[in-house]
Amino acid sequence: MFTTSAKSKNTFYYFWVIVSILLMFGFRLVVKPFAGINELGITVLGTFFGVLLATITTGQVFWPSLLGLFSLVWGGFDTGAGILATWFGNPSIQQIIWVMALAGAVADSGVFNLLVPKLLKFKFITGHPTRLLLTLFMAILGFTALFITPTLMLVLMFPLIDSIAELCGVEKNTDLKRIMLLGTYLAAMGSYALPFRGIHLSSIAIISGIMAENGLQFDNGAYLITTLSILTLLLVTFVIFSKYIWKIDMTPLKEFRFSNMDIKEEDLKLNSRQKVLLSFMIVCIVYLLAGLFITNPESTIYAYYNRIGNVWIWIAVYGFLAILKTKEGTPFIDATKILQSKTMWGIITVAGLFTICGRAIASDAYGIKPAIMTVLAPVLGSNSWPVLVILSVVLSATFTNLTNGMPVSFTINAIAFPIACQMQNAGMVNATVLAAASILGAMCAFLTNGSIAYAPLLLGREEITTKFIWTKGLATLGIFIVIACVICISFGFLLA
């Protein structure tokens, strides 16, 4: 039997389902062309807002995106075959599938349980609390960026934080323990630092589509430099504020000695399977990073690199790993099972839908972009790039701490990027930098449980009090906003 509470939740859920579906399929029947937006533009807007409303109110992304794609077909935006070709023919979508598979295989091998503790053996952190915290946070940032999801990283690292705190006599009800946990949480944002893995690839797919519509390419190098600069400076500033502004006593961490931890040397050794998986993952990452420096279109290596592209390197490595067997004769990886379990179809569908809608919004053919430009021109004025960055960061960071920020960032990207692309085409800025602003802003979420899926892992800890979150936590969000705005405004001009 359903309880009254369950019935109420179901009623609320289906109410928003109906409203969302009506927007997707009925908007074009009720709203007539206006402000230069034609009938197909109205169809795109109805789909866009319907799917956006569904993702925010129901917490679902898979079915809203599927129905959204169908509403585009039903509304005559494109044929069914055309929508499928655009969806699955998108290199960014393909990359999401294969990167998730390989990263999932590496993560399941348990390699991360060994790598982070290894860094704590360095003697230079002994007796130096700030060095200890920064080494730990930067290690988490790096490994989360390269291999693992924020959720899994927090599940693995919070027990390690507890062990370090217990070893050093750090009490639970102290701000020192709280900043250790919050710093770990911030470091896990490293998952959004690279332009070729992570759930933010859905946003990058949308942005890439908008840029392609404007004759531009997403600049992986600019994105990588910007995100790493923001996150590194955020962690350093967080530790500095903790020690010198908030005056948190870090003395207990001077007692940290790796030799006192209950970890044996043999427990830190990688087995042969872990070494092979980690090596191949690094090969793929180095290959992609090398593309930032292979820029001469006349060179032979440029021709070979472009022939393979950013997707087939993952497919080829994954296929090779599927051939291998262990010494016992078992498959090195269960390739089919990993593809089934690690492919996040919610991300793939939402990326496909919003990429198509984003390209339509960025195109002059449907009248949406000119209408947006007309409305925003008085707001942006002559200082358009700084204002665009500040609005993107502040709105993303604010909304994400009230509700799931990823769908909100889709809207921000759809509105802001056509404008940023015009600025890049005019030789003013590097539009890709704005991606770092909107994506990291949408992921800097920890003030409420509904802000992001893994926020309860932090907020559910008994050490994390409401007072701490709405004082030092809120101040930390402010620090992020300032750092992200300054770096993105500066790098937008410098990398143009």
C-alpha positions in Angstrom: 0.0 0.0 0.0 1.2 3.5 -0.8 1.6 5.9 2.2 0.1 9.4 2.0 3.6 10.8 1.6 4.3 8.4 -1.3 1.0 9.3 -3.0 1.8 13.0 -2.6 5.2 12.6 -4.2 3.8 10.6 -7.1 1.1 13.2 -7.7 3.8 15.9 -7.7 6.0 13.9 -10.0 3.3 13.2 -12.6 2.1 16.8 -12.5 5.5 18.0 -13.7 5.7 15.1 -16.1 2.5 16.2 -17.8 3.5 19.9 -17.8 6.9 19.0 -19.3 5.4 16.8 -22.1 2.8 19.5 -22.9 5.6 22.0 -23.3 7.6 19.6 -25.6 4.7 18.7 -27.8 2.2 21.5 -27.4 4.2 24.7 -27.2 4.4 24.9 -31.0 0.6 24.5 -31.3 -0.1 27.4 -28.9 2.7 29.9 -29.4 2.9 31.5 -32.8 6.2 32.9 -34.3 7.3 36.1 -32.7 10.3 38.4 -32.5 11.7 36.9 -35.7 11.6 33.3 -34.3 10.0 31.0 -37.0 7.9 27.9 -36.5 10.8 25.5 -36.3 12.4 27.8 -33.8 9.3 27.6 -31.7 9.5 23.8 -31.8 13.1 24.0 -30.6 12.2 26.3 -27.7 9.2 24.1 -26.6 11.4 21.1 -26.6 14.3 22.9 -24.8 12.1 24.3 -22.0 10.1 21.1 -21.7 13.1 18.9 -21.2 14.8 21.5 -18.9 11.7 21.7 -16.7 11.5 17.9 -16.5 15.1 17.4 -15.5 14.9 20.1 -12.8 11.5 19.0 -11.3 11.7 15.2 -11.6 15.5 14.7 -11.2 15.4 12.5 -14.4 17.4 13.0 -17.6 16.9 9.9 -19.6 13.2 9.9 -20.5 12.9 13.7 -20.8 15.7 13.7 -23.4 14.3 10.7 -25.3 10.9 12.4 -25.5 12.6 15.6 -26.4 14.3 14.1 -29.3 11.0 12.6 -30.5 9.3 15.9 -30.1 11.8 17.4 -32.5 10.9 14.7 -35.1 7.2 15.1 -34.4 7.5 18.9 -34.8 9.2 18.6 -38.2 12.6 20.0 -37.1 14.3 17.0 -38.8 13.5 13.4 -39.9 13.8 10.5 -37.5 16.9 9.3 -39.4 18.4 12.8 -39.4 18.0 13.2 -35.6 19.6 9.7 -35.0 22.5 10.6 -37.3 23.1 13.9 -35.6 22.8 12.3 -32.2 25.0 9.2 -32.6 27.2 10.7 -35.3 28.5 13.4 -32.9 32.1 12.6 -32.0 31.6 14.0 -28.5 28.8 11.5 -27.8 30.9 8.7 -29.1 33.8 9.8 -26.9 31.6 9.7 -23.8 30.8 6.1 -24.4 34.3 4.8 -24.9 36.0 7.0 -22.3 33.5 5.9 -19.7 34.2 2.2 -20.5 38.0 2.5 -20.3 37.9 4.7 -17.2 35.5 2.3 -15.6 37.8 -0.6 -16.2 40.7 1.2 -14.5 38.5 2.4 -11.6 37.2 -1.1 -11.0 40.8 -2.5 -10.7 41.2 -0.7 -7.4 44.3 1.3 -8.5 43.2 4.5 -6.7 43.2 2.8 -3.3 46.9 2.5 -3.7 48.1 5.7 -5.5 46.9 8.4 -3.1 48.3 6.7 0.1 51.6 6.4 -1.8 51.9 10.2 -2.0 51.5 10.5 1.8 54.9 8.7 2.2 56.8 11.9 1.0 59.0 13.2 3.8 58.5 16.9 2.9 54.9 16.8 4.2 55.9 15.4 7.6 55.4 18.1 10.3 53.9 20.6 7.8 50.1 20.7 8.0 49.6 23.0 4.9 51.9 20.8 2.8 50.0 17.7 3.9 46.6 19.2 3.1 47.8 20.6 -0.3 49.5 17.4 -1.3 46.4 15.4 -0.4 44.0 17.8 -2.1 46.1 18.1 -5.3 46.5 14.3 -5.5 42.7 13.9 -5.3 42.3 16.6 -7.9 44.7 14.9 -10.3 43.4 11.4 -9.9 39.7 12.5 -10.1 40.5 14.4 -13.3 42.2 11.4 -14.9 40.4 8.3 -13.8 37.5 8.4 -11.3 34.1 9.9 -10.6 33.7 12.4 -7.7 31.2 10.1 -5.9 33.6 7.2 -5.9 36.6 9.4 -5.0 34.7 10.7 -1.9 33.6 7.2 -0.9 37.3 6.2 -1.0 38.9 9.3 0.4 36.6 10.2 3.3 37.7 7.1 5.3 41.4 8.0 4.6 40.7 11.5 5.9 39.1 9.9 9.0 42.2 7.8 9.5 44.6 10.8 9.2 42.4 12.8 11.7 42.3 9.9 14.2 46.1 9.4 13.9 46.7 13.1 14.6 44.1 13.5 17.3 41.9 15.8 15.3 38.5 15.9 17.0 35.3 15.5 15.0 33.7 18.6 16.3 36.4 21.0 15.0 36.8 23.2 12.0 40.0 21.4 11.1 38.2 18.2 10.5 35.5 20.1 8.6 38.0 21.8 6.2 39.7 18.5 5.6 36.4 17.1 4.4 35.3 20.2 2.5 38.8 20.5 0.9 38.5 16.8 -0.3 35.1 17.6 -1.7 36.4 20.6 -3.6 39.4 18.6 -4.9 37.0 16.1 -6.4 35.8 18.8 -8.8 38.9 17.8 -10.7 36.6 15.4 -12.4 35.5 18.3 -14.6 39.0 19.6 -15.5 39.6 17.5 -18.6 37.8 18.1 -21.9 37.5 14.4 -22.8 36.1 12.6 -19.8 33.5 13.1 -17.1 29.8 13.8 -17.0 30.4 17.4 -18.1 31.1 16.1 -21.6 27.4 16.6 -22.1 27.9 20.3 -21.7 31.0 20.3 -23.9 29.0 18.4 -26.6 26.4 21.2 -26.5 29.1 24.0 -26.6 31.0 22.2 -29.4 27.8 22.1 -31.4 27.1 25.8 -30.9 30.7 26.7 -31.8 30.6 24.5 -34.9 27.5 26.4 -36.0 29.6 29.5 -35.8 32.5 28.0 -37.8 34.6 27.5 -34.6 36.2 24.5 -32.8 36.2 23.8 -29.1 39.7 24.6 -27.8 40.7 21.7 -25.6 43.9 23.4 -24.5 42.2 26.6 -23.4 39.6 24.7 -21.4 42.2 22.5 -19.7 44.5 25.4 -18.8 41.5 27.4 -17.5 39.9 24.7 -15.4 43.2 23.5 -13.8 44.2 27.1 -13.0 40.8 27.8 -11.3 40.8 24.6 -9.3 44.5 24.8 -8.3 44.1 28.4 -7.1 40.9 27.5 -5.4 42.5 24.8 -3.3 45.6 26.9 -2.5 43.4 29.9 -1.5 41.1 27.6 0.6 44.1 26.3 2.6 45.5 29.8 3.1 42.1 31.2 4.2 41.7 28.2 6.6 45.0 29.0 8.3 45.4 32.7 8.1 41.9 34.2 7.8 39.7 31.8 9.7 42.6 31.0 12.1 41.9 27.3 12.2 44.4 25.5 14.4 46.3 23.0 12.2 48.8 22.0 14.9 47.5 18.5 15.3 48.5 17.6 11.7 52.1 18.2 12.6 51.9 14.8 14.2 51.2 13.0 11.0 53.6 10.1 10.2 52.8 7.7 7.4 54.7 5.0 9.3 52.0 5.1 12.0 49.2 4.4 9.6 47.9 0.8 9.4 49.1 0.4 5.8 51.7 -2.2 4.9 54.3 -1.6 2.2 53.2 -4.6 0.2 49.6 -3.3 0.2 50.7 -0.3 -1.9 52.1 -2.4 -4.8 50.3 -2.4 -8.1 49.6 -5.8 -9.6 50.4 -6.5 -13.2 46.8 -6.0 -14.3 46.5 -2.6 -12.6 49.8 -1.5 -14.2 48.7 -2.4 -17.7 45.3 -0.7 -17.3 46.8 2.4 -15.8 49.5 2.5 -18.5 46.9 2.3 -21.4 44.8 5.0 -19.8 47.8 7.3 -19.5 48.7 6.5 -23.2 45.2 7.7 -24.3 45.5 10.8 -22.2 48.9 11.7 -23.4 47.7 11.1 -27.0 44.9 13.6 -26.5 47.1 16.2 -24.8 49.6 15.8 -27.7 47.0 17.1 -30.0 47.3 20.5 -28.4 50.8 20.7 -29.8 50.3 19.1 -33.2 49.1 22.2 -35.1 51.0 22.2 -38.4 48.5 21.0 -41.1 51.4 20.4 -43.5 53.1 17.8 -41.3 52.7 14.0 -41.7 52.0 13.5 -38.0 49.1 16.0 -38.2 47.6 14.0 -41.0 47.8 10.7 -39.1 46.5 12.4 -35.9 43.5 13.8 -37.6 42.8 10.5 -39.3 42.5 8.7 -36.0 40.8 11.6 -34.2 39.9 11.8 -30.5 37.5 8.8 -30.4 39.3 5.9 -32.2 42.2 6.0 -29.8 39.9 4.9 -27.0 38.2 2.3 -29.2 41.5 0.8 -30.4 42.9 0.6 -26.8 39.7 -0.9 -25.5 39.7 -3.4 -28.3 43.3 -4.4 -27.6 42.6 -4.8 -23.9 39.7 -7.1 -24.8 42.2 -9.4 -26.6 44.4 -9.9 -23.5 44.1 -12.6 -20.9 45.5 -12.9 -17.4 48.0 -15.6 -16.4 45.1 -17.7 -15.2 43.6 -17.5 -18.7 40.6 -15.3 -17.8 39.8 -12.2 -19.9 41.8 -9.1 -18.9 38.6 -7.1 -19.0 35.0 -8.2 -19.5 34.7 -5.7 -22.4 31.0 -6.3 -23.1 29.9 -6.2 -19.5 31.9 -3.0 -18.8 30.3 -1.3 -21.8 26.9 -2.3 -20.5 27.5 -1.2 -16.9 29.6 2.0 -17.4 27.7 3.6 -20.3 25.7 6.4 -18.8 22.7 6.6 -21.2 21.2 9.5 -19.3 24.3 11.6 -20.1 24.4 10.4 -23.7 20.7 11.2 -24.3 20.7 14.6 -22.6 24.0 15.5 -24.4 22.4 14.5 -27.8 19.2 16.5 -27.2 20.8 19.7 -25.9 23.5 19.6 -28.6 20.9 19.6 -31.3 18.9 22.3 -29.5 22.0 24.3 -28.9 23.1 24.3 -32.5 19.6 25.4 -33.5 19.6 28.3 -31.0 23.1 29.3 -32.3 21.9 29.3 -35.9 20.5 32.3 -37.7 18.1 30.0 -39.5 15.5 29.8 -36.8 15.6 33.4 -35.5 16.4 32.4 -31.8 19.9 33.9 -31.7 19.0 37.3 -33.1 16.2 37.5 -30.6 18.5 36.7 -27.7 21.1 39.2 -28.9 18.4 41.9 -29.1 17.3 41.3 -25.5 20.8 41.0 -24.1 22.5 43.9 -26.0 21.5 46.6 -23.4 22.7 44.3 -20.5 26.1 43.5 -22.0 27.0 46.9 -23.3 30.6 47.7 -24.2 32.1 45.5 -21.5 30.4 42.4 -22.9 33.0 39.7 -22.1 33.5 40.5 -18.4 29.8 40.8 -17.9 29.1 37.6 -19.8 31.7 35.7 -17.7 30.4 37.1 -14.4 26.8 36.3 -15.2 27.7 32.8 -16.3 29.7 32.0 -13.1 27.3 33.7 -10.6 24.2 32.3 -12.1 25.6 28.8 -12.5 27.1 28.7 -9.0 23.9 30.2 -7.4 21.4 28.0 -9.1 23.4 24.8 -8.7 23.4 25.2 -4.9 19.6 25.5 -4.9 18.8 22.8 -7.5 20.7 20.6 -9.9 22.9 23.1 -11.8 23.7 21.0 -14.9 20.4 21.6 -16.6 20.6 25.3 -15.7 24.1 25.5 -17.2 22.6 24.1 -20.5 20.4 27.2 -20.6 23.2 29.5 -19.8 25.4 27.9 -22.5 22.6 28.1 -25.1 22.2 31.8 -24.4 25.8 32.9 -23.7 27.8 30.9 -26.2 26.4 32.3 -29.4 27.4 35.7 -28.1 30.8 34.5 -27.1 31.3 33.0 -30.5 30.6 36.3 -32.2 33.3 37.9 -29.9 35.8 35.2 -31.0 35.0 35.6 -34.6 35.7 39.4 -34.1 39.1 38.5 -32.7 38.3 39.7 -29.2 38.3 36.6 -26.9 38.6 32.8 -26.8 35.0 31.6 -26.4 36.0 28.2 -25.0 37.1 29.8 -21.8 33.5 30.5 -21.0 32.9 26.8 -20.9 35.1 26.5 -17.8 33.1 29.3 -16.2 29.7 27.7 -16.7 30.7 24.1 -16.2 32.8 24.6 -13.0 30.2 27.1 -11.7 27.5 24.4 -12.2 29.6 21.8 -10.4 30.7 23.9 -7.4 27.7 22.6 -5.4 27.7 21.8 -1.7 25.3 24.1 0.2 22.2 21.9 0.0 21.6 18.2 -0.5 19.8 18.8 -3.8 22.6 20.8 -5.3 24.3 17.8 -6.9 24.0 14.0 -6.6 26.9 13.4 -4.3 26.4 16.5 -2.0 24.8 14.2 0.7 28.1 12.4 1.1 29.5 15.7 2.5 26.4 17.2 4.2 25.5 13.8 5.7 28.7 13.7 7.8 28.1 14.5 11.5 31.0 16.9 11.5 29.5 19.2 8.8 27.1 21.5 10.7 24.7 23.9 9.2 26.6 26.8 10.8 29.8 25.7 9.1 28.3 25.3 5.7 26.5 28.7 5.8 29.5 30.5 7.1 32.8 29.1 5.9 31.1 27.0 3.2 29.3 30.0 1.8 32.6 32.0 2.0 34.3 29.2 0.1 31.7 29.5 -2.7 32.4 33.2 -2.8 36.1 32.5 -3.1 35.4 30.2 -6.1 33.2 32.8 -7.8 35.9 35.5 -7.5 38.7 33.2 -8.7 36.7 31.8 -11.6 35.6 35.3 -12.8 39.1 36.8 -12.6 40.8 33.8 -14.4 38.1 33.4 -17.1 38.0 37.1 -17.9 41.8 37.3 -18.1 42.3 34.0 -20.0 39.5 34.9 -22.4 41.6 37.8 -23.6 45.0 36.2 -23.2 44.2 33.1 -25.1 42.4 34.9 -28.0 
